[in-house]
Amino acid sequence: MPASPSTARAINDRLALHLLQQEGPLTAARLKALTGLSRPTVADLVERLTVSGLIRVTGESGEQRRGPNAKLYGIVAERAYLAALDVRTEGVAVLVSDLLGRVLAEGSVPIDDDNGTGPAVEQAVDLVERAAKEAGADRLHTVGIGAPGLIDPAGGELRDSSGLPEWHRRLITALQDTFPDARVGVENETNLAALAEQRDGAARDRDTFVLLWLGLGIGAAVVLDGTLRRGVSGGAGEIGFLPVPGTAGLPSATDCAGGFHSVAGAGAVTALAAEHGVTAPLDGPEPYAAALVREAVRGSAPAAERFLDALADRIVLGAAAVVSVLDPGCLVLAGEIGRAGGDVLAGRVQHRLARMSPLATEVRASALGGGAVLRGALLTARDRAQDELFSPPER
């Protein structure tokens, strides 16, 4: 059944807008060539999108003579301003961008929730307000938030999770109250890191992969056939609860002690480094466990080598379980510890995994560093805003 005229117009408009997003400003003739649409159809969509305020003339093409055919059309980037947040137990980072994703302002603030939930929320909201003001954003269209914990896949709310501060949940409500016109969405931080690695990082060439988050907490994000899989309750990838050998007990429904977290989380990594005599400065810019791994990677002493081997032995316990169930073909080591270990740690894990599993799996280090969660939050906010704005109403 052929599409109705209104549906066809919407499809053509979105196609043109996505081309302008990817290619930058284009002439009507170039849009015609790239879309395969007729000259009158392109002229109509250019007029519609200009009247709707989504595109405008940005200049003239040097390859054309001056006149109507030389006009370059580009997306009105300031049509919508976006904010992305990375919410951690110890603080918040934020960036504000335009509709094309160009970062206009960014900042971060440490938060000590010992001062109370209210002050913690106020600090975080104030950070976002200051970043929006610096960016020249009079209002925010979409706010994307990355946070640890379970996200309800049906309603999108951050669920109660043991060990997480109360201000995390309160912050989302406070941001919606502060920016009442904004679309506020929250996603698990590990899932956002995976989306960013898939779009711009270590998994750009993979439709199926698993991101293993190694940091203060342990988690995994599962991408199958190009789609992020959250699970029925939003708990897909809660690998910290995975029972593994080498622990004193078993995890429970409310405590991952005794699970994979107990052998590969930050506390366990710090203790393992101490056993091997590996040290690092206490006042560095990254978490201490990550600093220990980075120092070991930089060094060549036998103690550092033994520490990295022992750490890889632990990580492969969780990695092998993921591979045996999902056969993803690719694992990305992320989080503070995964990033600090880089290719050196990834290579050790891949070597051990090849001995344990018949399923060929490439292990890669994160390519986006500490900005993966913020990048993922920005990408999801931008996609959400563009999905709404790039579907202009009929005239």
Buried (B, 14 or more C-beta within 10 A) or exposed (E): EEEEEEEEBBEBBBBBBEBBBEEEBBBBBBBBEBBEBEEEBBBBBBEBBBEBEBBBBBEBBEEBEEEEEBBBBBBBBBBBBBBBBBBBBEBBBBBBBBBBBEBBBBBBBEBEBEEEBEBBBBBBBEBBBBBBEEBEBEEBBBBBBBBBBBBEBEEEBBBEBEEBBBBBBBBBEBBBEBBEEBBBBBBBBBBBBBBBBBBBBBBEEBEBBBBBBBBBBBBBBBBBEEEBBBEEEBBBBBBBBBBBEEBEEEBEEEBBBBBBBBBBBBEBBBEBBEEBEBBBEEEEEBBBBBBBBBBBBEBEEEBBBBBBEBBBBBBBBBBBBBBEEBEBBBBBBBBBBBBBBBEBBBBBBBEBBBEEBEBEBBBBBBBBEBBBBBBBBBBBBBBBBBEEBBEBEEE
